[in-house]
Amino acid sequence: MDKINNSAKFEALLFVAGEEGLSLTELSSISNLSLSACQEQISKLNEDYATDKNSAFTIIQTAGRFRLSTKEDLGDLLKTYAKSTINQSLSRSAQDVLAIIAYKQPITRLEIDNYRSVSSSGVLTTLRSLGLIDVVGQLDAPGRPSLYATTDFFLDYLGINTLEDLPAVDEIELQSQNDNVESSLFGNLD
């Protein structure tokens, strides 16, 4: 990993961290660079992104955490994509995460990751962009992790009035070992 330049390291770390982002302290700890070197690296990356017309990225800072994001002028394009028929079905991962949130909300990303045994950061970003989930608060714990819950649009999407209208997990019959609760609930967005 020593031969990889710091820009690539930071870009990879911020990409994997997703919407949770990373604090300067976390970046410093992971990269073995000083806090000021990390801040300089973030500034350098943002300058590179700003001057590169072929790059869609920028780094934003909110609540002391840095996140890789798309440039603001691509917002309309991304909104169009989110509403397009190309993006009208949920992936298996999105179905899994949405079902976990629906039945366990409010819930943190770490709790979701523990259920799935894989990172859910990218899926959470997708579900938020579709308006199916949102951040409803923060857990009173170190790091103040975000709490996720379903939205009113989620209820509209399923055609139900309240979460109590969701079938009880023990009432859902699985037709084969490969079937799961999520696919029986969430199919397509059509």
C-alpha positions as CSV (number, residue, x, y, z in Angstrom):
1,M,0.0,0.0,0.0
2,D,3.0,2.3,0.4
3,K,3.3,2.7,-3.4
4,I,-0.2,4.1,-3.7
5,N,-0.3,7.9,-3.5
6,N,-2.1,9.6,-0.7
7,S,-4.7,11.1,-3.1
8,A,-5.8,7.6,-4.2
9,K,-5.8,6.4,-0.6
10,F,-8.0,9.2,0.6
11,E,-10.3,8.9,-2.4
12,A,-10.7,5.1,-1.7
13,L,-11.3,5.7,2.0
14,L,-13.9,8.3,1.4
15,F,-15.6,6.2,-1.3
16,V,-15.9,3.2,1.0
17,A,-17.0,5.3,4.0
18,G,-20.0,6.4,2.0
19,E,-22.5,8.8,3.6
20,E,-21.0,8.2,7.0
21,G,-17.8,9.9,6.0
22,L,-14.6,10.0,8.0
23,S,-13.4,12.5,10.5
24,L,-9.9,14.0,10.2
25,T,-8.9,12.0,13.2
26,E,-10.1,8.8,11.6
27,L,-8.3,9.6,8.3
28,S,-5.1,10.4,10.3
29,S,-5.3,7.1,12.2
30,I,-5.9,5.0,9.1
31,S,-3.4,6.8,6.8
32,N,-0.7,7.3,9.4
33,L,-0.5,11.0,8.4
34,S,-0.7,14.0,10.7
35,L,-4.0,15.9,11.1
36,S,-2.5,18.8,9.1
37,A,-1.3,16.5,6.4
38,C,-4.7,15.0,6.1
39,Q,-6.4,18.4,5.9
40,E,-3.9,19.4,3.2
41,Q,-4.7,16.1,1.3
42,I,-8.4,16.8,1.4
43,S,-7.8,20.4,0.2
44,K,-5.6,19.1,-2.6
45,L,-8.1,16.5,-3.7
46,N,-10.9,19.2,-3.7
47,E,-8.7,21.5,-5.8
48,D,-8.0,18.7,-8.3
49,Y,-11.7,17.9,-8.5
50,A,-12.7,21.5,-9.0
51,T,-10.2,22.0,-11.9
52,D,-10.9,18.7,-13.6
53,K,-13.9,19.1,-15.9
54,N,-13.9,15.3,-16.3
55,S,-14.4,14.7,-12.6
56,A,-17.8,14.4,-11.1
57,F,-16.6,14.5,-7.5
58,T,-16.1,16.9,-4.7
59,I,-15.4,16.4,-1.0
60,I,-17.9,17.9,1.5
61,Q,-17.5,18.4,5.2
62,T,-20.5,18.3,7.5
63,A,-20.5,17.8,11.3
64,G,-16.8,17.4,11.3
65,R,-16.9,14.5,8.8
66,F,-15.6,14.4,5.2
67,R,-17.7,12.7,2.5
68,L,-17.1,12.1,-1.2
69,S,-19.9,13.6,-3.1
70,T,-20.9,14.6,-6.7
71,K,-20.5,18.1,-7.9
72,E,-23.6,20.3,-7.3
73,D,-24.1,21.0,-11.0
74,L,-24.8,17.3,-11.6
75,G,-27.8,17.4,-9.3
76,D,-30.5,17.7,-12.0
77,L,-28.9,14.8,-14.0
78,L,-28.9,12.6,-10.9
79,K,-32.5,13.5,-10.1
80,T,-33.5,12.5,-13.6
81,Y,-31.7,9.2,-13.3
82,A,-33.3,8.4,-9.9
83,K,-36.8,8.9,-11.5
84,S,-36.0,7.0,-14.7
85,T,-37.3,3.6,-15.7
86,I,-33.7,2.4,-15.7
87,N,-33.6,2.8,-12.0
88,Q,-37.1,1.4,-11.2
89,S,-36.2,-1.9,-9.6
90,L,-34.4,-2.5,-6.3
91,S,-31.3,-4.7,-6.2
92,R,-31.3,-7.7,-3.9
93,S,-29.0,-5.7,-1.5
94,A,-31.4,-2.8,-1.5
95,Q,-34.3,-5.1,-0.8
96,D,-32.4,-6.7,2.1
97,V,-31.5,-3.3,3.7
98,L,-35.0,-1.9,3.1
99,A,-36.6,-4.9,4.8
100,I,-34.2,-4.7,7.8
101,I,-35.0,-1.0,8.2
102,A,-38.7,-1.6,7.8
103,Y,-38.8,-4.2,10.6
104,K,-36.1,-2.9,12.9
105,Q,-36.4,1.0,12.6
106,P,-34.9,3.2,13.8
107,I,-31.6,1.5,13.2
108,T,-28.0,2.4,12.6
109,R,-25.8,1.5,9.6
110,L,-23.6,-0.7,11.9
111,E,-26.7,-2.6,13.1
112,I,-27.8,-3.1,9.5
113,D,-24.2,-4.2,8.6
114,N,-24.3,-6.7,11.4
115,Y,-27.5,-8.3,10.1
116,R,-26.1,-8.5,6.6
117,S,-22.3,-9.1,7.4
118,V,-21.4,-6.6,4.6
119,S,-21.2,-2.8,4.4
120,S,-24.5,-1.2,3.6
121,S,-23.3,2.4,3.1
122,G,-23.8,2.6,-0.7
123,V,-27.2,0.9,-0.5
124,L,-28.3,3.4,2.2
125,T,-27.3,6.2,-0.1
126,T,-29.4,4.7,-2.9
127,L,-32.4,4.1,-0.7
128,R,-32.2,7.7,0.6
129,S,-31.9,9.1,-3.0
130,L,-35.1,7.1,-3.9
131,G,-36.9,8.7,-0.9
132,L,-37.6,5.3,0.7
133,I,-35.6,5.9,3.9
134,D,-34.2,8.9,5.7
135,V,-32.1,9.8,8.7
136,V,-34.5,10.4,11.6
137,G,-32.0,11.1,14.3
138,Q,-28.7,10.1,15.9
139,L,-28.0,7.4,18.4
140,D,-26.7,8.8,21.8
141,A,-23.5,6.8,21.5
142,P,-19.8,7.6,20.6
143,G,-19.7,8.9,17.1
144,R,-23.4,9.8,17.1
145,P,-24.3,7.3,14.3
146,S,-27.3,8.2,12.2
147,L,-30.6,6.4,12.8
148,Y,-32.5,5.3,9.6
149,A,-36.2,4.7,9.2
150,T,-38.6,4.4,6.3
151,T,-40.5,7.4,4.9
152,D,-44.1,8.1,4.0
153,F,-43.0,7.5,0.4
154,F,-42.1,3.9,1.4
155,L,-45.6,3.4,2.7
156,D,-47.0,4.8,-0.6
157,Y,-44.6,2.6,-2.5
158,L,-46.0,-0.5,-0.7
159,G,-49.5,0.7,-0.8
160,I,-50.0,0.6,3.0
161,N,-51.1,3.2,5.5
162,T,-48.8,2.3,8.5
163,L,-45.9,0.1,9.4
164,E,-48.4,-2.1,11.3
165,D,-49.8,-3.1,7.9
166,L,-46.5,-4.9,7.1
167,P,-47.0,-8.7,7.3
168,A,-45.6,-10.2,10.5
169,V,-42.3,-12.0,9.7
170,D,-43.7,-15.3,11.0
171,E,-46.7,-15.0,8.6
172,I,-44.6,-14.8,5.5
173,E,-44.2,-18.2,3.9
174,L,-40.9,-18.8,2.0
175,Q,-41.4,-20.9,-1.1
176,S,-37.8,-22.0,-1.4
177,Q,-34.5,-21.6,0.4
178,N,-33.6,-18.8,-2.1
179,D,-36.8,-16.8,-1.5
180,N,-36.7,-14.2,1.3
181,V,-38.9,-11.7,3.0
182,E,-37.5,-8.8,1.1
183,S,-38.3,-10.1,-2.4
184,S,-41.9,-11.0,-1.4
185,L,-42.3,-7.5,-0.1
186,F,-40.4,-5.2,-2.3
187,G,-40.1,-6.6,-5.9
188,N,-40.0,-3.7,-8.4
189,L,-40.7,0.0,-8.1
190,D,-43.0,-0.2,-11.1
